[in-house]
Each structure stands twice: as C-alpha cells, then as structure tokens.
Amino acid sequence: MPYYTEEEDIRDLIADYAQMPTLWIDTEVADYQTKKPRLSLIQLLHSPKDVTGDRVSILDLLDRSEVVEIFIDSIMLNPKIEKIFHNASYDIKLLGKTKAQNITCTWEMAKKIPYHMLPLPNLQLKTLAEKLCLFPPVSKNEQNSDWGARPLSASQLQYAKMDVVYLAQVHQQLLQLSQQSNPDPATEDLTELTERYWKIEHQWKLLNSEMEHLENRIKQAMQTQDILETESFKLSLQQRTSKKVPFDDLAALAQAQKIKLDLTVTLTQKIQKDLGDIIAQLPVTEETNPVCQLKVKDMVEEEPPF
C-alpha cells in the first residue's frame, strides 16, 4: 500500500493512472461537516483482483489545490477513463463537479437491482462488502476521524486502503447482478418465466393482503391511542383541500375577463359522444402512444401451476 506524500511523486503517479482504462476511486475529506471541506486523500486502485490493498495508491492531497486540479484535468475530465465511486455525487463535489466524465456509481447500480436479488437493509458500502462480497465485519471507526491531522495513523491508512478494495469487489458483484436482472429479452425462456410467476403469485397475494391488514391496524391503533410516532412508524395527519368549479362557469368567466386559458381537455369517450357531430368544429389534436399491458389469464385450476 504505497502512501504518497511528496508532490513530485504524486504528479508522476497521476500521469501513470491517466493511462488506465478503469479506476476505482475513494476519497477522505477533512472538515467535511463544515462549509469548507478539504480534500485529504485520494485512494486509487486499477485492478479488481487486489483483495488485500497491496496495489492501492493513497495520494496525500491535503491543501494541495494545484495538484488536485492536475488530477481533475488528467483523470476526472478524461472520458476515456471509467471512474468508479460509491455515492459518486459526494466525491465529485471536490473532483470536477458536473465537468467530470465517465463516472460509475455503485450506489446507483445497486439501487437499480430488484430487491429480491439484493435483499439488504441498506446500500452502504460496508453492508454491500459484508453481505454481497462476504468480507468480514467492516469497521467504520475511522470514518469520522480527523482527516486534517498529520501524520495520519496506521489505522486511518488501513481504513482508507480497504475502502477502495471493498469498492472494487462490490462493483464486480454488482456487474454480475445487473446482467442477471437485465437479460436479453430476445433470449428469455417464457415457459420458465411463467412458471416462476405462478410460483410466487400466490405467496405475493398472501403477503400483500397481510401487509395491508397490518398497516390499517397500526394506523387505527395509533389514531385511537393518540400516538403520532413510534420507532418504526410516523403518522401523518393532513387536511387536503381541493377546489372545483363547473367548466362552463370557468369558460364563461375567462371569456368575460378576456383571460386566455392555456390548457387542453382530454376528450373522453363520453364527452365525444355528448358532442356528437359538432366535435368537427373543434381544433382537435390526436396523440397515439403504444401501450403494452400484461394481462394474467384466468386459470382453470384451483391452484396456480408450479
């Protein structure tokens, strides 16, 4: 785990990493809870085969704005390099902001994977590393340590090193899950999909019915007991007010006041029937959009076919 503190060495390393097609990147930030956070470290890994952190490079960039700009120009703005972060929006605030190109966020990747394929309580890097990649329990004790202090402790450097290792491994696993969750529709086995559908359909109805029943009971109990919030639920009491007016009255008033109502009305089948032939006197425009619906056929069997 090389830890680079000399500016000349960091510049040379940035030039080397600028030739890599893919980089897994993490940062540590000093004073992150203030209005003026300072970039402390950038951790880089170019090979997902490293599970120990031996190939991780840690660049000490505290109060080195010129070198940070070189990193941004050479790597963050380079569209040829894929940069992988976890919760990328946080890191790129200090690394190019909206100018950064070719950014991949593992948090965003994980959000797109269906829950049944990634049934985790949260999508934090720690959770993904432990549950998805089977790393031993990850300590986050150093996460909120003082990254503006120098020298950094051995435990801080170990934490910084392993975070980018976890990132690379999580990314590899998410790539596989993404492929599994988005197969080519042209090669899908409809028989297999249908069997799977019917297998879970009955279970889903049971669970959905019980969930709705429990939600109603909880809501009624909280209202009756005058409890607005528990550890798990919060009861929101609101009065919704809506205003309605007959359309004829609105149109007449707008005409009298010379108010142009810039709106269109969807002509339902009933309105079209009521208008009859005089609909031809209106400047009607038509929009045609394809609608694809999946309808479940009524099954003859009492039980769904498994």
N, C-alpha and C positions, 0 to 999 in steps of 0.2 A: 504494500500500500504506500506508494510514493506520496509524500506530503510536500508540496512545493511552496516555498516562501520567498524565493528570490525572483525578482521581477523578470530578469533576463530568461531564467528557466521557464517561467510561466508563458512568456511570449513565444518561446520556441515550441512549447507544448501545444499552445493554441494553434500554431501553424501546422503541427502534425495532425491534430484532431480535425482540422479543417479539410483533410483529405479523406476522412472516414465517411462511408455512406450512411451509417446509423450510429446514433449516440444515445445512451441512457443517461439522463442528467438529473441531479438533485441540487438543491441549494440550502444553505443555512444562513439565516438573517439575524443580524443584531438589531436591537431596539425595534423589533417587529410590532410591538404594541403601541409605538409612538407614531407621530405624524411624519417622522423622518427615519424610516428603516434604512439600515445599511447592509449591503451585501457582504457577508463574511466569507463564505466558502462556496465554491462550485465543485461538485463531485461528478466525475465523468467515467463512464465505462463503455468500451466499444465491442465487448464480446459477451454474449449472454451465457457462454459456457463457464464463466467465472462465478462460482457459488461461494467463494471464500473471501473475495475482495482483494486478492493479490494484484489484480490488474486495474483496480480503481485508482484514478489520479485525483488528488484533492488539491485544488488551487486556492491559496490564501489570497483573497482579493479585498480584504478589509481596507477601506479608504484608498483604493487604487482605481479611481474612476477612469483614468486613461486606459488602463489595461482592460477594464470591464468593457469599454467601448470597442476595443480591439476584438474581444470575444464576441460581442454582439455583431459587429460588422463581418467577422470571418465565419462565424458559425450560425448565430441565430437568424441572420438575414439571408443565409445561403440556402436556396430552395433545393439544392442537390443533397443536403444532409437531412435525414429524418431525425428529429429530436423528440425523444420520448420522456415525458414527465408524468408524475401523478398529481392531479389537480393543477394542471399546467397554467391556468389563469392566474394563480398566485405567483408562480415563479417568473412568468414573463412580464409581470409588472415592473421588475427590475432588469429584465433582459430583452429589451426591444419593444415591449408592449405590442401594439397592433401591427408593427412592422415585421415581427417575427414570422418566419415562413416554415412550412412543412413541420407542423407541430402535431404530435400524437399525445393524447391524454389517456392514461389507463383508467382514470376515474370515469371519464366519459365512455370509454369502451365498456367498462363493467356495467354502467347504467343501461346500456342497450341490450344486455344479455338477459333473457327471461329469468324471472326469479326461480322457477323450478330447476333451472340449470345452474344457478348461482345462489342458493338459499342461505344467504349470510345476513347477520343482523345489521351490518353496515358495510360500506365500501372503502373504509380506511385502508391505507397501505398495510398497516400492521395486521388487520384482520385478513386481508387477501393473502398476505405472506404466510400466515399461520394456517388458515383453513384451506386455501387453494393450492399453495405450494408446499404445505406440510413442514414449514420451518418450525423450530422450537419456539416457545413463547418469546415474543419480541419485547424487549424493554424500551420504554419511551421516556425513561427518567431524564435523559439528556436533552430531550426536545425543547424544553423551556429553559435550558441553562443559558448562561451568559456567553453568547457567541461573539460579543465585542471584546471580551477579555483576551489577553495574550500573556503567557503562552496558553494554548488550548491543552486540555488534559487528554490523557491516553483514552479515557472512556468517551470523551467527546469525539475524538478522531475515529474511534471504533464505531460509534453510532453513525457518524457521517458516512463512513465507508460502507457499512452494511445496508444503509437505506437505499443506495443505488443498486446494490446487489439484489435486494428484495424487488426493486422496481423492474429490473431486467427479467427476473424469473416470473413475476406476476404478468408482465407483458406477454411472455411466451405462452403462458397458460391461457390468457385471455384471447390470444390469437386463435388457439385451437377451439375454444368455446364459441368464438364468433363464427368460425367456419361451420361448426356443428349447428348453430342456431340459424344460420342463413344458407342452407344448401341450395343447389341449383334447382329451381322449380321444374326444369325440363327432365330431370332425372329422378324426381321424387317417386316413391312407391306409394301409390294411392291406397292400395289394399292395406299396407302396413299402417299408413296414417289413419285410415278409417277404423281399423281395429284398435289402435291406441286411443282414438277419440272416444269410442264407445266404452272403452275400459275405464276412462276417468270421468265420463259424463255423469254417471250415477253418483259417484263419490262427490263430484263438484256440487251437484244439486243438494246433497245432504249437508255438506259443509256450508254452502251459501245460505241455506234455509236456517241452519243453526246460528250462523253469524248474524243474520238479520234479526232473529229472535232475541239473541243476547244483546244486540245493540239497542233494541226497543226496551228491553227490561232495564238495562243500565240507565238509559235516558229517563225512563219513568221513575226509577228509584232515586236518581239524583234530583229530579224536579220535586218529587214528593218530600225528600229529606232536606231540601234546600241546600244542596251541595253543588257548587259551581265547578269544582276542580278536585281531582284525585291525582295519585301518582301517574296514572295511565290515561286519564280522560279529562277533557275540559268541555264544559257545557257552554255553548254559545247561545245566548238569548237575544234575539233581534226582532225588531218590528219592520217589516218590509212594506213600504208604501209605493203603490203604483197609481198612475193617473191615466184615465181612459176618457176618450171623447168620441162621439159618433163621427165617422169620416165625413159625412155630408156637412155637418156643422163646421168642421175644421176647414174643409174646402171652401165653404161659403165665406167664412171669416177671412181666410187668406186672400180670396178674390176681392173682398170689400176693402181690405187693408193694403192691397197690392203687394202682398208678400209672396215671393216665389218659393214654393215648397220643392226643394230639390230632392225628391225621393221617388222611388218606383214601388209599385204594388204588385205583388205576385198574384196572378190571376188563377185562383184555384178552379177546380172543375165546376164547383157550384157557382162561382162568380161568372165564369164563362157561360154557363147555362142560363143564368139570370139575364146577362147582357144580350144573349141571342145574336141576331144579325148585326146589331149596332156596334158589335165589337170591331167591325171592319173600319169604323170611323176613328178608332184609336191608333196611335203610333206604337203598336205592339212590337216588341222585340223578343226573339226566341233564343234561348240558350239550351244547347244539348250537351249533356255531360254523361259519359259512360258510368253506369252504376253496377258494381259487381256485388251480388249478395250470395251468401252461402246459406241455403235452407236445409234444415235437418228433416229428412223424410220421417213420417210416422212409421214406426216399426210394428210389425205384426206380433213379434214375440213380446211376451210379458217382461222379459229381462233383455237388456242390450246384449248383442252378440260379442263375446270376448274372444 
